[in-house]
Amino acid sequence: MEIVIAVPVADPSQVSETRRIAATLAKERGFSSEELGRVSIVASELATNLIKHGGGGELLLGEFDDASGTGIECISVDKGRGIRDIEASLKDGFSTAGSAGQGLGAIRRQSHAFDIYSQIGTGTAVLARMKTGKLGSPSDTRSAWGAVSVPKIGETACGDGWHVVAFGRGETVMVVDGLGHGSLAAEAALAATRIFEKYSALPLPEIIERTHQGLRPTRGAAVAVARIDRVARIVEFVGVGNIAGSIISSTSVKKMVSHNGTAGHIARKIQAFSYPYEGSGLLVMHSDGIGTAWTMDRYPGLISRHPSLISAVLYRDYNRGRDDATVVTVNGSIA
């Protein structure tokens, strides 16, 4: 359950703040002085690019912990003019702003994982992941899952939560939205994720039932759990409240069914649904801080990008701005 710090970047004076936050996160993760330098370079270049090329935007700073390892994740998102030739923009010396043209190239060189998605007239999202240890080829776009979870503007505690547990055939995923926002909502979300960590191997209705009982001392939450089976190519889903879940393939989009209620207070019907999928089988779950009108048709090629990058693009374009916002994406095609 990693919470992301969303730093607005619209002015050169904010570049140093993003660099400081990123370096602090890395230091807490045990990065060496040399590694902290890499993180600072990446954060500075991403923030600078937001100003020069994106007309301002947000830098999403957080941690990651998955099968690819653990470390710091930085994602820049903007709604600027977009990049016409991504391959050319990654070469040193290329610039459309009269600068030295080393921004994206420097970011890629200093990262263990790098990915980018851009559309003309819509904007750009750039992902950089950094770990401790030696740099390898920064081409890892094969992580099984990624997420963005951001508190409501003005809050430091996030009332949303999420967690992923891998098992032999796939992953089990929880997304929870504590009622309201702020510290009491965060307490409910944290309680739900702790219950999930303990009982994630149980059948999904039992996980939800235990969560419902365990949240009675709290203000309650909307909660959903999904289990993606990569061998059988099936997603099982159980939800109480307004956590949205969708399965996206190259040929279809399936919206999954969640029953009304609030875990911890009223959960009259706890029912599992199974959904077969083909191809990539992208699973997207999000809290109601994200609008539901999105469609992958708007984003040609996005389905094949890094799951964290997909989550960030949906956050950028559909964040309602008045609540905590969480998007979790799982790629069902990765063995």
C-alpha positions as CSV (number, residue, x, y, z in Angstrom):
1,M,0.0,0.0,0.0
2,E,2.3,2.8,-1.3
3,I,0.9,6.3,-1.2
4,V,2.1,8.7,-3.9
5,I,3.0,12.3,-3.3
6,A,1.6,14.4,-6.1
7,V,3.8,17.5,-6.6
8,P,2.4,20.3,-8.9
9,V,5.1,21.7,-11.2
10,A,4.4,24.9,-13.0
11,D,7.3,27.1,-12.2
12,P,11.1,26.6,-12.2
13,S,11.1,27.3,-8.4
14,Q,9.3,24.0,-7.8
15,V,12.1,21.9,-9.4
16,S,14.2,21.9,-6.3
17,E,11.2,20.9,-4.2
18,T,10.5,17.8,-6.3
19,R,14.2,16.9,-6.2
20,R,14.2,17.2,-2.4
21,I,11.1,15.0,-1.9
22,A,12.5,12.4,-4.3
23,A,15.8,12.3,-2.6
24,T,14.2,12.0,0.9
25,L,12.2,9.0,-0.3
26,A,15.3,7.4,-1.7
27,K,17.3,8.1,1.5
28,E,14.6,6.4,3.5
29,R,14.9,3.4,1.2
30,G,18.6,3.1,1.9
31,F,20.0,4.5,-1.3
32,S,23.7,5.4,-1.3
33,S,25.1,8.8,-2.0
34,E,25.7,7.9,-5.7
35,E,22.2,6.4,-6.0
36,L,20.7,9.5,-4.4
37,G,22.4,11.5,-7.1
38,R,20.7,9.5,-9.8
39,V,17.3,10.0,-8.2
40,S,17.9,13.7,-7.9
41,I,18.9,13.9,-11.6
42,V,15.8,12.1,-12.7
43,A,13.4,14.1,-10.5
44,S,15.0,17.4,-11.7
45,E,14.9,16.5,-15.4
46,L,11.3,15.3,-15.2
47,A,10.2,18.5,-13.4
48,T,12.2,20.7,-15.8
49,N,10.6,18.9,-18.8
50,L,7.1,19.5,-17.4
51,I,7.8,23.2,-17.4
52,K,9.6,23.4,-20.8
53,H,7.5,21.0,-22.8
54,G,4.3,20.2,-21.0
55,G,3.2,23.7,-19.9
56,G,3.3,22.4,-16.3
57,G,1.9,19.3,-14.8
58,E,2.4,16.9,-11.8
59,L,5.3,14.8,-10.7
60,L,4.1,11.6,-8.9
61,L,6.7,10.4,-6.4
62,G,6.4,7.2,-4.5
63,E,7.8,3.7,-3.8
64,F,7.4,0.4,-5.6
65,D,7.7,-3.1,-4.3
66,D,6.9,-6.0,-6.7
67,A,8.5,-8.9,-8.5
68,S,11.0,-6.6,-10.3
69,G,12.3,-5.4,-6.9
70,T,11.9,-2.3,-4.7
71,G,12.8,1.3,-5.1
72,I,11.6,4.8,-6.1
73,E,9.1,5.5,-8.8
74,C,8.8,8.9,-10.5
75,I,6.1,9.6,-13.0
76,S,5.6,13.0,-14.7
77,V,2.2,13.7,-16.3
78,D,1.1,16.7,-18.3
79,K,-1.6,17.8,-20.7
80,G,0.7,19.6,-23.1
81,R,1.3,19.4,-26.8
82,G,2.8,15.9,-26.7
83,I,5.9,14.5,-28.4
84,R,5.7,13.9,-32.2
85,D,8.8,11.6,-32.4
86,I,9.6,9.8,-29.1
87,E,12.6,7.9,-30.4
88,A,14.2,11.2,-31.6
89,S,13.4,12.9,-28.3
90,L,15.4,10.3,-26.4
91,K,18.6,11.1,-28.3
92,D,21.1,13.5,-26.8
93,G,21.1,16.8,-28.6
94,F,17.5,16.7,-29.6
95,S,15.5,19.6,-28.4
96,T,12.3,21.6,-29.3
97,A,12.9,24.2,-26.6
98,G,16.4,25.5,-27.4
99,S,18.0,23.6,-24.5
100,A,20.9,21.0,-24.5
101,G,18.3,18.3,-25.3
102,Q,19.6,15.8,-22.8
103,G,16.4,15.5,-20.6
104,L,14.7,12.3,-21.6
105,G,18.0,10.7,-22.5
106,A,19.5,11.5,-19.1
107,I,16.3,10.2,-17.4
108,R,16.5,6.9,-19.3
109,R,20.2,6.4,-18.6
110,Q,19.8,6.9,-14.8
111,S,16.8,4.6,-14.5
112,H,16.4,0.9,-14.0
113,A,13.0,1.0,-15.7
114,F,11.8,3.6,-18.1
115,D,8.6,4.0,-20.2
116,I,6.9,6.9,-22.0
117,Y,3.5,7.5,-23.5
118,S,2.6,10.6,-25.5
119,Q,-0.2,11.8,-27.7
120,I,-0.1,15.0,-29.8
121,G,-2.4,17.6,-28.3
122,T,-3.2,15.4,-25.3
123,G,0.0,15.2,-23.3
124,T,2.8,13.0,-22.1
125,A,3.5,10.7,-19.2
126,V,7.0,9.5,-18.4
127,L,7.9,6.7,-15.9
128,A,11.3,6.2,-14.3
129,R,12.0,3.6,-11.7
130,M,15.3,3.5,-9.7
131,K,16.6,0.8,-7.4
132,T,19.7,0.3,-5.3
133,G,22.6,-1.4,-7.1
134,K,24.1,-1.2,-10.6
135,L,22.2,0.1,-13.5
136,G,21.2,-2.3,-16.2
137,S,19.4,-1.8,-19.4
138,P,16.4,0.5,-18.6
139,S,13.9,-1.4,-20.7
140,D,11.8,-3.1,-18.1
141,T,8.1,-2.6,-19.1
142,R,7.2,-6.1,-17.9
143,S,6.1,-5.5,-14.3
144,A,2.9,-7.3,-13.5
145,W,1.3,-4.4,-11.7
146,G,1.5,-0.7,-10.9
147,A,-0.6,1.9,-9.1
148,V,-1.2,5.5,-8.3
149,S,-2.8,6.4,-5.0
150,V,-3.0,10.1,-4.1
151,P,-4.6,11.9,-1.2
152,K,-7.3,14.5,-1.7
153,I,-5.8,18.0,-2.3
154,G,-5.0,19.5,1.1
155,E,-4.8,16.2,2.9
156,T,-1.6,14.3,3.9
157,A,-3.4,11.0,4.8
158,C,-5.0,9.0,2.0
159,G,-8.3,7.4,2.7
160,D,-7.8,4.9,-0.2
161,G,-5.7,1.8,0.0
162,W,-4.6,-1.0,-2.3
163,H,-2.5,-4.2,-2.0
164,V,-1.4,-7.0,-4.4
165,V,-0.4,-10.5,-3.3
166,A,1.1,-12.8,-5.9
167,F,0.4,-16.5,-5.9
168,G,1.5,-19.4,-8.2
169,R,-1.0,-18.7,-11.0
170,G,-1.4,-14.9,-10.7
171,E,-2.3,-12.1,-8.3
172,T,-5.0,-11.2,-5.8
173,V,-5.7,-7.5,-5.6
174,M,-7.6,-5.3,-3.1
175,V,-8.7,-1.7,-3.6
176,V,-10.4,0.0,-0.6
177,D,-11.9,3.5,-0.2
178,G,-12.5,4.6,3.4
179,L,-15.7,6.5,3.8
180,G,-15.0,10.2,3.3
181,H,-11.3,11.3,3.5
182,G,-8.6,12.3,5.9
183,S,-7.2,10.3,8.9
184,L,-10.4,8.4,9.8
185,A,-10.8,7.2,6.2
186,A,-7.1,6.3,6.2
187,E,-7.6,4.2,9.4
188,A,-10.4,2.2,7.7
189,A,-8.3,1.7,4.5
190,L,-5.3,0.5,6.5
191,A,-7.4,-1.9,8.6
192,A,-8.8,-3.4,5.4
193,T,-5.4,-3.9,3.8
194,R,-4.1,-5.6,6.9
195,I,-7.0,-8.0,6.9
196,F,-6.4,-8.7,3.2
197,E,-2.7,-9.4,3.8
198,K,-3.7,-12.0,6.4
199,Y,-6.5,-13.7,4.5
200,S,-5.6,-13.1,0.8
201,A,-5.4,-16.9,0.1
202,L,-9.0,-17.4,1.1
203,P,-11.9,-17.5,-1.4
204,L,-12.8,-13.9,-2.3
205,P,-16.3,-13.8,-0.6
206,E,-14.6,-14.9,2.6
207,I,-12.0,-12.1,2.3
208,I,-14.8,-9.6,1.9
209,E,-16.8,-11.0,4.8
210,R,-13.8,-10.9,7.1
211,T,-13.1,-7.3,6.0
212,H,-16.8,-6.4,6.6
213,Q,-16.6,-7.8,10.2
214,G,-13.1,-6.3,10.8
215,L,-14.2,-2.8,9.8
216,R,-17.1,-2.5,12.2
217,P,-15.1,-0.3,14.6
218,T,-14.2,2.0,11.8
219,R,-16.2,4.4,9.7
220,G,-16.4,1.7,7.0
221,A,-15.3,1.5,3.4
222,A,-16.0,0.5,-0.1
223,V,-13.9,-2.5,-0.9
224,A,-13.3,-4.9,-3.8
225,V,-11.1,-7.9,-4.3
226,A,-10.1,-9.4,-7.7
227,R,-8.1,-12.6,-8.4
228,I,-6.5,-12.9,-11.8
229,D,-5.6,-16.5,-12.8
230,R,-3.1,-16.3,-15.7
231,V,-3.3,-20.1,-16.4
232,A,-7.1,-20.3,-16.6
233,R,-7.4,-16.8,-18.1
234,I,-10.1,-15.9,-15.6
235,V,-10.6,-12.9,-13.3
236,E,-12.8,-13.4,-10.2
237,F,-14.2,-10.3,-8.6
238,V,-16.2,-9.4,-5.5
239,G,-17.1,-5.9,-4.5
240,V,-19.1,-4.0,-1.9
241,G,-19.5,-0.3,-2.7
242,N,-18.3,1.8,-5.5
243,I,-14.9,0.4,-6.4
244,A,-14.8,0.1,-10.2
245,G,-13.3,-2.9,-11.9
246,S,-12.7,-3.5,-15.6
247,I,-11.0,-6.1,-17.8
248,I,-9.6,-4.7,-21.0
249,S,-8.4,-6.8,-23.9
250,S,-7.6,-5.9,-27.5
251,T,-11.2,-6.9,-28.5
252,S,-13.4,-6.0,-25.6
253,V,-14.0,-4.2,-22.3
254,K,-15.8,-5.9,-19.4
255,K,-17.1,-3.8,-16.5
256,M,-17.2,-6.0,-13.4
257,V,-20.2,-6.1,-11.0
258,S,-20.0,-4.7,-7.4
259,H,-23.0,-4.7,-5.0
260,N,-24.2,-1.7,-3.1
261,G,-23.1,-1.4,0.6
262,T,-20.4,-0.2,2.9
263,A,-18.0,-2.8,4.4
264,G,-18.1,-2.5,8.2
265,H,-21.8,-1.3,8.2
266,I,-24.1,-2.8,5.5
267,A,-23.1,-5.6,3.1
268,R,-26.3,-7.4,2.3
269,K,-24.9,-9.3,-0.7
270,I,-21.4,-10.6,-1.1
271,Q,-21.2,-12.4,-4.4
272,A,-18.3,-13.5,-6.6
273,F,-18.4,-13.1,-10.4
274,S,-16.0,-14.8,-12.9
275,Y,-14.9,-13.2,-16.1
276,P,-12.8,-14.9,-18.8
277,Y,-10.4,-12.8,-20.7
278,E,-8.2,-13.0,-23.9
279,G,-5.0,-11.5,-24.9
280,S,-3.4,-9.0,-22.5
281,G,-6.3,-9.2,-20.0
282,L,-5.5,-5.8,-18.5
283,L,-7.2,-5.5,-15.0
284,V,-8.0,-1.9,-13.9
285,M,-9.5,-1.2,-10.5
286,H,-10.0,2.3,-9.1
287,S,-11.8,4.3,-6.3
288,D,-14.5,6.8,-7.0
289,G,-12.0,9.6,-6.9
290,I,-11.5,8.5,-10.5
291,G,-14.3,9.1,-13.1
292,T,-15.8,6.1,-14.8
293,A,-16.2,7.5,-18.3
294,W,-12.7,6.5,-19.5
295,T,-12.1,4.2,-22.4
296,M,-8.9,2.7,-23.8
297,D,-10.1,3.6,-27.3
298,R,-8.9,7.1,-26.5
299,Y,-5.3,5.8,-25.9
300,P,-4.0,3.8,-28.8
301,G,-1.1,1.6,-27.6
302,L,-1.4,2.5,-23.9
303,I,-2.6,-1.1,-23.1
304,S,1.0,-2.3,-23.8
305,R,2.7,0.2,-21.6
306,H,4.0,-0.3,-18.0
307,P,1.1,-0.8,-15.6
308,S,2.2,2.2,-13.4
309,L,2.2,4.4,-16.5
310,I,-1.3,3.3,-17.5
311,S,-2.5,4.1,-13.9
312,A,-0.9,7.5,-14.1
313,V,-2.5,8.4,-17.4
314,L,-6.0,7.5,-16.1
315,Y,-5.3,9.5,-13.0
316,R,-4.2,12.5,-15.0
317,D,-7.3,12.6,-17.2
318,Y,-10.0,11.3,-14.8
319,N,-9.0,12.4,-11.3
320,R,-12.2,14.2,-10.0
321,G,-10.0,16.5,-7.8
322,R,-12.4,16.3,-4.8
323,D,-11.5,13.0,-3.1
324,D,-8.6,10.6,-2.7
325,A,-7.8,8.9,-6.0
326,T,-6.4,5.4,-6.6
327,V,-5.9,3.4,-9.8
328,V,-4.4,-0.1,-9.8
329,T,-3.5,-1.8,-13.1
330,V,-2.5,-5.5,-13.4
331,N,-1.2,-7.0,-16.7
332,G,-2.8,-10.5,-17.1
333,S,-0.4,-11.5,-19.9
334,I,2.8,-11.6,-17.8
335,A,3.7,-15.1,-16.7
